[in-house]
Amino acid sequence: MSKINRPVLLVDLIKEEVNYYLSKPNDPSFLKTGEKVSWIRWNENGTFRELSPNIQVDTSLIMNPHFGDFFAWMTTTVTEIIEQNDSEIIFKTNNSLYKLEKVVSLPADKEEE
C-alpha cells in the first residue's frame, strides 16, 4: 500500500505558540488558547477604531488577530475589570465572565529540573 498524497495546507505550516489561556469560570468546557491578544477600541457607531495592548472598559478582547477578518476568538465589550495582575485578568463582558491567563514558561536551563 502507498500513502495517499495530500496537499500541504497553510494551516499545517502555522505553528501556534500558546502564550494565553482564555477560560470562562462558569463554563468548564470553554477554553481557548492563543499566541497573541489585543484589545479593540470601538467608535461610537460600533465600528473598529484601533487595537490597544491594554484592557479597558468598553474594549473587546481579540485573540490571535491576523490580517483581515481572521481571529481565534473575540469577546463582546468589557463592562467590568474584576481583577488584574501580571499573570491574569478576570473581566466581565456584556454576556460572559472571562479569565485570561498569561502562560509563564520556565527558562530553558530550568525545564529539565
N, C-alpha and C positions, 0 to 999 in steps of 0.2 A: 504494500500500500504506500502511496505517496501522500505527502502533506498537501493540503489544499492551499494554494497560493491566494492570499487575500491582500488587497492594497493596504498600505500603512496609512492610517488616518491621522490627521493633525492632532486629534485628541490623544492618540497613542504616543506622540512625541512630547507632549506637555507633561512635565513632572512637577506637580504642585507640592510646594513645601508647606507643611502645616505650621503656621505661626499663631493661629487663633482658633478657639473653640467658641461657638455660639450655641447656647442652650436656652431652653425655657424651663425654669424651675417647676412650673406647674404641669409640664408635659414631658415625662421622662423619655419618650420615644423621639423627641426632637433634638437633633444635633447636627450642626453644620460646621465644617472646617474650612479654613481659608488661609491663604498666604498673605493677603493684604486686606485691610479695611480702611474705609474713608467715610466721611460724614457729608451728606448732601445738604446744602442750604437751598431753600426754595424761594422763588419770587412770590409776591402776594397772590398772583394769579395761579400758583401751583406749578409753574414751570421751573426747570433747573436754573439755578443761579451760579453755584460754584461748589467745588469739592473742598472740604476742610479736613485737616488731620485730627481735629478735636471734636468731641461730642459737645453739643449744646441742646437745650430745649428748642424744639421746632426744627431739628435736623433729622435726617434718616440715615441709618447705617446701611452702607452698601459693601458687600463682601466680594472680594476679587473683581473689582471693576476693570473691565477691559474696553477696548475701543468699541464704539457704537453702543448697542443695546445689550451687550453680554455681561452678565454678572452671575455669581452663585446664589446670592440672597440679598434682598433689600427689605428693610422694615418699614412700617408706617412711621409717622412723625413721632419723635421722642416728646413725651409730655412731662416726664419727671426723671431726674437722675437720683437714684436712691443711695448708691454707694459707689465711690470711685477711688482707686488707688493705683499703684504702678502695675499691678498684675491683673486686675479685673475691674469691670464696670457692671453694675446692676442698674437697669433702667426700665422704665415703663414706656410703652408707645400707646397709640390710640386703641390698640386691641390686644396687646400682649405684654408679658413681663419677660425680660431677657437678662441673661448673664453672659457677658463677653469676657473670655479669659485669654490672656496672653500666654503662649507656650514659652516656658523657660527651659532652655536647653543647657545641658552641662558642657563645660569646656571639654575639648577632645581629650585632654590628659586626665580628666575626672571620670569619663564614661566607663572605663574598664575596672574601676574600683569596686 
